[in-house]
Amino acid sequence: MTIRVAVVGATGKLGSAAAALLERAEGFELVARLDSKSPLEAMLGPADASADVVLDTTLPHVSQGVVEFAIAHGRNVVVGTSGWSAERLSALGATLAQQPERGVVVIPNFSLGSALGTAFAAAASRFFDAVEIVETHGAAKVDSPSGTAVRTAELIQAARAGLGPVSAPHVDQRARGQQVGSVPIHSLRLPGVSARQEVVFGADGETLTIAHNVISPSAYSAGILLAVRAAAERTGLTVGLDALIDLGVAPAAR
């Protein structure tokens, strides 16, 4: 079965890479490329080859409208845009509950390595009370903290549900970072950087750092195809690439 895909935001860095990938990948057909001047109706694709899945790679203030339009017109969606907070995701889940035949897959980061790093960090957080995140992206990234960092902090919070918040002293000081789920996040925006995240854990006599670096946009290829393939069949709301892969990690007792 060939999955027909419309890419919204196809002139951006991620969107253009995704469009090129979908054009050459077996089992996929790119039926529409939308830029900032394209009408939303264009995401539906031509009448004789309508889109099965809409891939949103736009901007945080545009993404919600793209997703709402796609759902309303019977399309499943992959969201590759940052800025989807827990509140926005909750509202999206409520919308999908009213249209149970539709599905949206929200992916803060399409890198498999990033998904693994986030899962490892959530597991490690049960053994360290002090946890902080430092995320670095290029100067052009418009949002902070990154969606990946927010997702990591939220999973750490969930993993520590029975243990309480992490230790984060001096939270009243602005330089201590923005807290998400009690985890301080420090965002750097620098030229010459693609994407890097470090999750730093501290305990008496030791530290542990789980770091992930994106060296090339090709790091996202496998995750993009996996997410689009899943979105073509899934219903309801799915968040995170980790939800689409079998990590093979059983919860540890403490």
N, C-alpha and C positions, 0 to 999 in steps of 0.2 A: 504494500500500500504506500502510495506517495502522499506525503503531508504537504499541503500547500500553505505557504507562510507569507504574511505581509509584515514588513519591518517598518516600524514607525520610529523616526529619528535616524534614518538610514544614511545621513550625511555626517553624523558624529563619529567619533573614534570607534566606539563599540558597535554602533549600528552599521557602519560601513564594513567593518570586519565581519560582523554576523551575516550581512547580506552576501558578501563574497563567499563566505563559508557555505551558506545554504545553496548558492548557485552551483557549487561543485560537489556537494555531498550527495551520495546516493540515497534515494528514498525521500528527498525533499525537493520542493519546487518553489522558487521565489516568485510570487505573483504580483507583488506590489512593493514599491519603495516610496516612503513618504518622508518629506522634509518639512521644515517649519512653515512653508507656504502651501502645503498640500491640504485639501479639504479632508476631514475625517472620513468621509464616505469612501475615499480612495482605499482605505484599509480593507474594505470588503472584497477587493479584487474584481477582476472582470467577470461578467455574467457567466461565461463558459468555463471559468476556472476560479471560483470564489475561494477565498482564504479559509482554511480550517483553523489556523492559529494566528493570532496577532502577537508579534514580538515587540514589546515597548522598550525602546532605548532612548527615551526623551530626557526631559528635565523634571525635577521634583514638582514644580508648579504646573506642569503640563500632564504628567503621568496619570493622575486621577481621572481627568476628563477622557483620556484615551481609553482607559480601562472601562469606564462606565459606558462609553459609546460602544465599544466592542461587545460587552456583555449584552447590552440592550438589543444589539443586532445579531445575536446568536453566535458569537465567536468566542472561543476559548482564548486565553491570554497567557503569555509569559511576560512577567514584569522584570526587566533588567535595570530599572531606574532606582537610584537611592532615594531616601526620604520617606519611605513608608513606615511610619511610626506604629507602635502597638495600637494606638487609637484608630488610625486609618485602616489598619488591618482588621480590627474588630468591626468597623463599619462595613468593610468589604465583605467580611464573612457573613454579616447580616443580609447584605444584598444578595449574595449567592444562595443563602438559605431560601430566598424567595424565588430563585431560579435554579432549582436543583440539578438541571441538566447541563449547566455551565460549569466551567472550571477555570481557576486562575492559579498559576504557579509563580510565586514571588521569589526571585533569586537575588539576594544582596551581592553575591559574588559567584561568577560562573566557573571559577577555578576549583578543580577537584582538590588540589593541595590546600587551598584556603578552607574548604569545607572540612577536610581532615584536621587541619590545625585548630579550627574552632571546636570541633568535637573533642580533640585531645585536651584543649584548654578547659572545656566544661567538666571533663572527667577529673582533671588535676585540681580543679577549684575546690573539690570536696576535702582535699588534704592540706590546703593552704588557706589561711584566713586573710592574708594580704595579697591582693591582686590588682594590678593596674594594666591598662592597655595604652600603647603608643602606636598610632597609625599615621603613615606618611603617604601622601599622594602628590601628584603634580600640582603646580600652582594654578592650573586652570580649573581644578575640581571646585564646584560651586557650593557643595554642602559639607558640613562637618558637624558632628563626627560622621565618619563614613557609615554606610549601611552595614558593611561587614563588621565594623567595630560594635555597632549597636546590637546586631544579631549575636555576636559573641558574648557581650555583656548580659543580654537577656537569657541566653542559654546557661551562663554561669549562675545567674540568679535562680533559674529553675533547678539547676543541679544542686544548689545549696538550700533548697526550700526548707529542709528540716534543720538547717544549721544556722540560718540567719544571715544578715548582710556581711559583706567583707569588711575588713578593717581598713578604714580610709581616714587617717587623721588630718586635721586642719582643713576640713571641707569648706570652711568659711573663706579661705584664701582663693582668689580667682585663679591663680596659677596652678591650683591643684586639679584642674581639668573639670570637664562636665561629667556629672555622675549619671550613669544609666544602670538601673538595678543595683545601686550602691557601688558600682565599679567605676573608678575614675578613668576617663578617656582623654588622652592628650592628642591633639591633631596637629600635624605638621603639613604645610603646603609649600613645596619647594620645586624649582625647576630641576630637570634632570632625573626626576623620580617617576617611576610608573606606579607601583603600589607595594607597600610593605606594612605588615602588621606584626607587632611584638606583644605578647601577653606575658607579663613579668609577675612571677609569684615569689613571695618572700616568707621565710620562717627562720627560727633560731638557727644560726650557723650555716644557712644555705639559701640560694635562690635558684629558680628554674625559669628559663625563658623559652617560650614556644614562638618561633618566628617563621613568617612566610613571606617570600618575595616573588613578585611577578617580574620576570625578565623580558618576556615578549608577549604580545597579544595572543599568540598561539596558545597560551596557557588556558584561555577561555573556550577553546574550540570544542573539546569533549563535553564540557558542561552545557554549552549552548544547545548542542544536538540532543543531549540527554533531556534537557528541560523542555524543548519543543516537542520531542517525541512523547514525553509524559503528559504534557498539556493537551495533546490531541485526544487523549483517552480519559484523563482524570476529570472528576467533578469536585465541586467544593473548593476550598482554599488550601493550598500547600505552600509552606514557607521554608525556604532553604534547600540548597542542593543536598544537604545531609539527609533530608527526608526522602530523597530519590535513590540513595545508594545504601548498600548494606555495609555498615561499618564493621560489623562482626565484633563489637565490643560489648560485653555483658556488664551491667552495673556492678560496681564493687561494693562490698560491705565496709562499714566503718565502725 
